[in-house]
Amino acid sequence: MINRVLIRLKIVQIVYAYYQNGGKNLETAEKELFFSLSKAYDLYNYLLLLIVAVTQYANKRIEMGKAKLRPTKEELMPNMKFAENRFAAQLEVNKQLNEFVENQKKSWSNEEDFIKAFYNQIVESDIYKEYMAAETSSYAEDREVWRKIYKNMVFNNDELDALLEEQSLYWNDDKEIVDTFVLKTIKRFDEKNGAKQELLPEFKDEEDKDYARRLFRRTILNADYYLHLVGENARNWDLKRLSFMDSLIIQIALAEITSFPNIPISVSINEYLEIAKLYSTPKSPAFINGLLDAVVNQLKKEGKLMKN
């Protein structure tokens, strides 16, 4: 699940913290990097559990309605379609998700106010009303309604974002990326797999894990060399005016460009320009782009960069 976009973001954050703390302990900073990546995977599992928690709450509401002294006809004979959603039921018994709950002791049980409000938001939506009114019923429709709910009501949900931020500072910048992986997981679910349906792994393979470790270490250990390259190519620019964040982003970008021959230069540059849009000034992407282009051209002329 943890892809290179997320790894790059985390490395920017951890390298920044490393220097702010005096750059004293590389091993500790590396451990912090992998811990922060593991927290992103926790968020992935926790957001999948949100679907389970809302469905459980829907069932609770139905039972509460039936238990009233004078229940209405609708409360006695409710439409069970959402409460008995087959995709949500499959997710509830998922082996990997339940292992996460057992190991991390993480659930939505202490967030009933949010679950109640979110459930009410769902019930009032056109997505829910169309789903409940449909004459047909299938696993595919059950899965699709949750894909729509997630895409339209979990994405850009300020209340949810605030709640997650209270639970973990590591989740501040993770959710936008993690959301895409939750949607991917929903699409991948197949009824025939039952409780054994595989979730996305924490790392796609050892290569991505090694990428994170190597990029972090090269950034720190070769910092003087990268800054020397910057100095040689920063024409008419006072390096003292170069912001710390711009310098750091350029440093990490050069570590990637010079250390990973299989990653196209254009891909590396574009990824770090996107990061600059998040973390630096409006003028930073253009400056960083020009400087990286100049360094790349120099390295190519010197025969020190043998890739396209």
N, C-alpha and C positions, 0 to 999 in steps of 0.2 A: 504493500500500500504506500509506503513511504517512497516517494519518487524524488527525482533529482531537483525538481523545482523546490520542494519542501526542504531538501538537504541544503541547497544554496541559501535559502532564507535563514535556516537555523545556524549555518556557519557564519553568516554576516552578524547575527545576534551574539553568538558565542565569542567570536573574535573581537567584536566591539567590547564585550564585557571583560575579556581577557586583558585587553590593553587598559581599560578603565581601572582594573584591579592591579595594575602595575606590571603585568606580564610576567608573573613569578612562577607559575606552576602549569606547565604544558599538559602534564598527565591529568591533573584535576580538571582542566578546561576540556580535555577530550572526553572525560567521563561525563561531564556536564552536557556536552554535545549529544552523546548517545542517550543520556537520560531524557533530554528534551525531545528527542525523536521518539522515544518510547511513550512519552506523554501524548504525542500526537496520535499514536496508535490507540492509546487509551480513549482519546476523544472519539475516534472512529467507532469503537465498540460502544461507548456511552451513547452516542447518537443513534445507533441501531437499537439500543435498549429503550430509547424514547418511544419508538413505535410500539414496543411491547407494553410500556407503561400506560400509554394512552388507550390501548385496547383493553387492558385490564381495568382501567378506570371506566370505560364504556360499559363493561359488564357490571361493575360495581353500581353504576347509576341505574342500570336496569333492575338489579336486585333491590335497591333502595326504593324504587318506584313500586315494585310489587309488594314491598313490606309496609307500605302506607296503610293507615286505617281504612281509608276510602280511596283506593287506587282507581284511576280512570281506566276506561276500556283499553286505551292505547298503552297504559302502563302494565296492564294485565297481559296484553297480547302485543308486545313490542316487536318492531322490525329488528331482527337479530343480525341482519346482514353485516353491519360494520363490526359489531361485537364478536361475531364468529368469522371474521375475515381470515381466510385460509393462509394467506401469506404471513400475516401477523402471528397466527398460531404456529406456523412452521418456524418462524424466527424465535418465538418464545421457548421452544424446546431445542433450539440449535445447540449442539454439543460445545462448539468453540465459544459461543457467546456465554453459555452457562459456566464454562471454565473461567472466563474473564470475571464474571460476577463472583465466583468462589475465590479466586486468587486475589482480586483487587478490592473485594468487599464494596463494590460500587453499584448503586442503584438509584432510582428516582424516588424512592420511598419518602425522602425528606422534602420533596419539592411538590407536594400535592396542590398547593395554590397555583403553581405554574401549570401543572398538568390539567387542572380543572379549567383554567382560563384558555389553554391551548385547545382542549377538547371542545369547548364552547365555540371557539373560533372556527374549528373544523366543521362543526355541525351547522353553523350559519353560512358556510361557503357553498357556492354553486357546485363545486367539485363533489362535495358530500351529497348534496340534494340530488344531483344527476345520478350518482352511483346508487343511492338508496331507491330511487324511482325506477331504475332500469328493470325490465322484466327478465332479462337474462342474468345468469350468475355463473361465474367460472373462476378458477384459480388465477387465470391471466387478468381478469377484471379486478380481482382482489389485489393483486400485485400492482396493477397499473394505478389504482386509486391512491395507493401509498406513494407511488413515484410522483404523482401529481401533487399530493399534499406536501411531500417533502420539498419538491422544487419550488412551490408557490408560497409555502408558509414557514418552512424552516430556513431556507435561504433568506438572508436579509431580515432576520427576526431580531429586532433590537432588544426585546425582553429576554429572549433566549441568550443572545450574545452577552448581555449584562450578567445573567445568571452563571454562565460558563466562566466569565472572567472572574467572578467572585470565587469560584471553585478552584481555578488554577490560572496563575499568571502565564503559564506556558501556552495556554490556549488562545491568547490574545490574537495572534496572527495565523493560527492554524485552521480555523473553521472553514474559511472560504475554500481552501484546498481539500480539506477532509470531506466537505459536503459533496464534492464531485465523486469521491470514492464510495460514499454511502449510496449515491444514486447508481453508480456502476454495480455495486453489490446487489441492490434491489433488482436491477435488470437481469443479473446472472442467476437469481434464484430459480430453481426448478423443483416443482412439487414432488417429483419422483425421488429426489435426494433426501427428503425428509429431514430428520435431525442431523444428518451427516453432511448437509450442504456446506461446502467449504466457503469460509469468509476469505477476504484478501489477506495474504501473509504480511507480517510487519515489513519485511524487505522482500522485494521480488526475487533477489538472489544475493549471493555473497559479493558479487561484483559491485552492487550498489552500496553495500556496507563498506567495502574497501574504498570505494570512491569517496565516501564521506570522510573516512579516516585519513586518506592520502591528501585530499584537498585541504583539510584543516591543517595538517602538519606542514605541507608545502607552503601554505600561506604564511605561517608563523616562522618557519625555519629559513625561508628564502626572502624574508621581508626586505632586507637591505638591498638585495639584487633588484627586486621589483621597484623599489623606490628610486634606485639608481637609474633604471630604465625610464621611469617617469621624469626624473630630473633632466635626462638627456633630450627628452621629446616635448617638454612643456615650454614651447617657444613663446616668448613675450608674456609669460605667466609667472608671477611671483609665487613660488611654491608655499611661501608662508601664508598666502591667502587661500590655498587649497584647503577646503573643509576636511575635517577629520573623517567624516563619513564618506566623502568622495574618494579620498585617499585609500580608505579601507576597501571600498568596493572595487576600485581599480586593482588593488593588491590581490584580492581574491580572484578577480577575473583573469589576471596574468598568471596566477598559480594554475588555474584550470587550462588556460590556453597553452601554456608551456609544458604541462604535465600529463595531459590526456590526448594523445594523438588521434584517438578515434572519435573525439567530439569535434565537429566542424567549428571553425573559428567564428563563423557568423552566428551559430547557435549560442556559443558562450557569450559573445558580445550582447546579443539581443536579450538573453536572460538577465544579465547584470544591468542592462539599461532599464528593464522592467523593475528590478529591485531598487534602482536609483529613484524611480518615480515614486516608490513607496516611502523611502527613507531619507531622501535628500531634497534639494531645492528644485524648483521648476527648471532652472537653467542647467542643472547638473547632468541630465542625460546627454545633451548635445556636447558638453565639454568632455564627458567621459568617453563618448563615442569617438570624438576626434582624437583624443589622446591614445586610446587603445589602438585605433587604426594606425597612428604614427609609430607606436611601439612594434606592432605586428609587422609593418613594412620594414622597419629597421632589422628586426630579427630574421626576416626572410632574406634580406640582402646579405646579411652576415652568415647565412646558411645555418642558423640556429633554430629555425622553425620549419620543419619538413612536413607540412600538411596544408590542405587547401583552406 
